[in-house]
């Protein structure tokens, strides 16, 4: 259904900026290169270990701007509130948003509130949009990916999805797992300020690492190979996934991204990432190969190779 | 409740741009002066005479940018869709948005889609955000309002509210009234391009003309006097309001605005407005007086004066 809707939008709103198909749009306005992005948040429950809908709504937009190579500057916040929501719940969410915005160095400068009747919403839905400044001249996106590029991953995967699920489904064995929800702009600015030649970045939200790799391979029409052993998964996340029958490759994250750089820049990129507190567990997970087909393969811990497919349907609904 | 929530946001997100309290935020990024705004749309029903949630979501954001004196350039569109929504309904809304964006000269460059379970939404909620370029050096806002300023209204009032209500409540006597939903940017650009010294603009959405006047009078701490006879109300809107017990002064509009200019510019402003197809029914409805109190008074058709109050509570829920 998501694919159908996306094709519908792409055909109706047809324009060159939309067709960049990035996490946000990059355009030049009055001589200034800007990034612009939006996301709605319908996560359930509103509060989970390591975060809540408010901090997530800030991180999500900050991260989409960062993935465009932009420094996040301005944000909007729009709330759709279901009648009967306790004011203290709203206040907790608003305070969390304000704290997350302060930490990420963005200002929430405009907003909107709508109230819908009981039973016509679900507590709180939040939409945030963001504007950032692109201060470099790099083009960053799937079209810039080249054969030979190294692929870096900024940390361990799957924690956000399992943290939300542990509360939603009441899973005691997963209760110590905290969401990775975090702003990525500071780490990305460190890479850009060092003059790193970044070809493409993508944050690993809905659909996880697997879907992000497949999307980029398909957009760039180029094969990608990754090594399972280089992809960090927290022991408790791995355990929870085994019990639940999930593949951590497709579990949602809210503070992780992948980054494509020329092979010659790979070790410098890794060093830069690891020297930053938000990328201390970064690794090089694979590379782009030569070829004309957008296929992702993964070599397992046992040495076997498998094809990484696009997940059909949503593994976990309302995870963000 | 709205006031409470707005105070909550203002205190949590505290920053000088938010405190402008305009229809959008104006900020300078990388040397370019920009306006940035957002709104969510939860109107019920989705389709009504003269418009639908899709065209409205474009007009609303275009108009908020125009009210900042900005030329709308980029827009985002984010959908929260309730499971089970017929795809043809979604397609009608998306096509209407695309058409409205084309007519208003903005490009929808980024977006998002979330699906929520049946009973946790209400068909479609849309959020749009917009970025516009402010090409002049005027400051436009309540703080610029001066005693002596003339107040212009761009057309007749109350049609949007009554049009939506006629469908929602099945009112046959109101069925020929069409919403005034329309983009105002072209008309506003005509005024700005003519070098008109605009002090303040506000579009008359939720709360109508009455609430907009009171908000500006209170923000500017200055008394406003208007003449009822100069405020155009369509005969059928007037009739519907009388039957329903509504005051057209507080009925929502989606394509009308008020504009404050120095008295010396009033007749030129009126001429400019009337020469534009979207302002052909414009009028001068009143003026700003001297004084330190933010009070709005209206002289009725019979010559009596009354105080125009802020409406307590929402006259019509989910009108936008």
HADDOCK unambig.tbl for C-alpha pairs under 7 A between the chains (distance, minus, plus):
assign (segid A and resid 9 and name CA) (segid B and resid 94 and name CA) 7.00 0.50 0.50
assign (segid A and resid 12 and name CA) (segid B and resid 94 and name CA) 6.85 0.50 0.50
assign (segid A and resid 12 and name CA) (segid B and resid 95 and name CA) 6.14 0.50 0.50
assign (segid A and resid 12 and name CA) (segid B and resid 98 and name CA) 5.88 0.50 0.50
assign (segid A and resid 13 and name CA) (segid B and resid 98 and name CA) 5.55 0.50 0.50
assign (segid A and resid 13 and name CA) (segid B and resid 108 and name CA) 6.11 0.50 0.50
assign (segid A and resid 17 and name CA) (segid B and resid 109 and name CA) 5.65 0.50 0.50
assign (segid A and resid 18 and name CA) (segid B and resid 109 and name CA) 4.44 0.50 0.50
assign (segid A and resid 18 and name CA) (segid B and resid 110 and name CA) 5.91 0.50 0.50
assign (segid A and resid 24 and name CA) (segid B and resid 110 and name CA) 6.01 0.50 0.50
assign (segid A and resid 25 and name CA) (segid B and resid 109 and name CA) 6.01 0.50 0.50
assign (segid A and resid 25 and name CA) (segid B and resid 110 and name CA) 5.87 0.50 0.50
assign (segid A and resid 30 and name CA) (segid B and resid 32 and name CA) 5.68 0.50 0.50
assign (segid A and resid 32 and name CA) (segid B and resid 30 and name CA) 5.70 0.50 0.50
assign (segid A and resid 32 and name CA) (segid B and resid 32 and name CA) 6.21 0.50 0.50
assign (segid A and resid 37 and name CA) (segid B and resid 110 and name CA) 5.95 0.50 0.50
assign (segid A and resid 38 and name CA) (segid B and resid 76 and name CA) 6.44 0.50 0.50
assign (segid A and resid 38 and name CA) (segid B and resid 78 and name CA) 6.98 0.50 0.50
assign (segid A and resid 38 and name CA) (segid B and resid 110 and name CA) 6.85 0.50 0.50
assign (segid A and resid 38 and name CA) (segid B and resid 111 and name CA) 5.94 0.50 0.50
assign (segid A and resid 38 and name CA) (segid B and resid 112 and name CA) 6.63 0.50 0.50
assign (segid A and resid 39 and name CA) (segid B and resid 78 and name CA) 6.56 0.50 0.50
assign (segid A and resid 39 and name CA) (segid B and resid 112 and name CA) 5.44 0.50 0.50
assign (segid A and resid 40 and name CA) (segid B and resid 78 and name CA) 6.55 0.50 0.50
assign (segid A and resid 40 and name CA) (segid B and resid 112 and name CA) 6.81 0.50 0.50
assign (segid A and resid 40 and name CA) (segid B and resid 114 and name CA) 6.94 0.50 0.50
assign (segid A and resid 76 and name CA) (segid B and resid 38 and name CA) 6.44 0.50 0.50
assign (segid A and resid 78 and name CA) (segid B and resid 38 and name CA) 6.98 0.50 0.50
assign (segid A and resid 78 and name CA) (segid B and resid 39 and name CA) 6.55 0.50 0.50
assign (segid A and resid 78 and name CA) (segid B and resid 40 and name CA) 6.55 0.50 0.50
assign (segid A and resid 94 and name CA) (segid B and resid 12 and name CA) 6.86 0.50 0.50
assign (segid A and resid 95 and name CA) (segid B and resid 12 and name CA) 6.15 0.50 0.50
assign (segid A and resid 98 and name CA) (segid B and resid 12 and name CA) 5.89 0.50 0.50
assign (segid A and resid 98 and name CA) (segid B and resid 13 and name CA) 5.56 0.50 0.50
assign (segid A and resid 108 and name CA) (segid B and resid 13 and name CA) 6.13 0.50 0.50
assign (segid A and resid 109 and name CA) (segid B and resid 17 and name CA) 5.66 0.50 0.50
assign (segid A and resid 109 and name CA) (segid B and resid 18 and name CA) 4.44 0.50 0.50
assign (segid A and resid 109 and name CA) (segid B and resid 25 and name CA) 6.00 0.50 0.50
assign (segid A and resid 110 and name CA) (segid B and resid 18 and name CA) 5.91 0.50 0.50
assign (segid A and resid 110 and name CA) (segid B and resid 24 and name CA) 6.00 0.50 0.50
assign (segid A and resid 110 and name CA) (segid B and resid 25 and name CA) 5.87 0.50 0.50
assign (segid A and resid 110 and name CA) (segid B and resid 37 and name CA) 5.94 0.50 0.50
assign (segid A and resid 110 and name CA) (segid B and resid 38 and name CA) 6.85 0.50 0.50
assign (segid A and resid 111 and name CA) (segid B and resid 38 and name CA) 5.94 0.50 0.50
assign (segid A and resid 112 and name CA) (segid B and resid 38 and name CA) 6.64 0.50 0.50
assign (segid A and resid 112 and name CA) (segid B and resid 39 and name CA) 5.44 0.50 0.50
assign (segid A and resid 112 and name CA) (segid B and resid 40 and name CA) 6.81 0.50 0.50
assign (segid A and resid 114 and name CA) (segid B and resid 40 and name CA) 6.94 0.50 0.50
assign (segid A and resid 119 and name CA) (segid B and resid 119 and name CA) 6.37 0.50 0.50
assign (segid A and resid 119 and name CA) (segid B and resid 120 and name CA) 6.43 0.50 0.50
assign (segid A and resid 120 and name CA) (segid B and resid 119 and name CA) 6.42 0.50 0.50
assign (segid A and resid 120 and name CA) (segid B and resid 120 and name CA) 5.75 0.50 0.50
assign (segid A and resid 120 and name CA) (segid B and resid 121 and name CA) 4.80 0.50 0.50
assign (segid A and resid 120 and name CA) (segid B and resid 122 and name CA) 5.22 0.50 0.50
assign (segid A and resid 121 and name CA) (segid B and resid 120 and name CA) 4.79 0.50 0.50
assign (segid A and resid 121 and name CA) (segid B and resid 121 and name CA) 4.45 0.50 0.50
assign (segid A and resid 121 and name CA) (segid B and resid 122 and name CA) 6.95 0.50 0.50
assign (segid A and resid 122 and name CA) (segid B and resid 120 and name CA) 5.22 0.50 0.50
assign (segid A and resid 122 and name CA) (segid B and resid 121 and name CA) 6.94 0.50 0.50
assign (segid A and resid 127 and name CA) (segid B and resid 127 and name CA) 6.94 0.50 0.50
assign (segid A and resid 129 and name CA) (segid B and resid 129 and name CA) 6.50 0.50 0.50
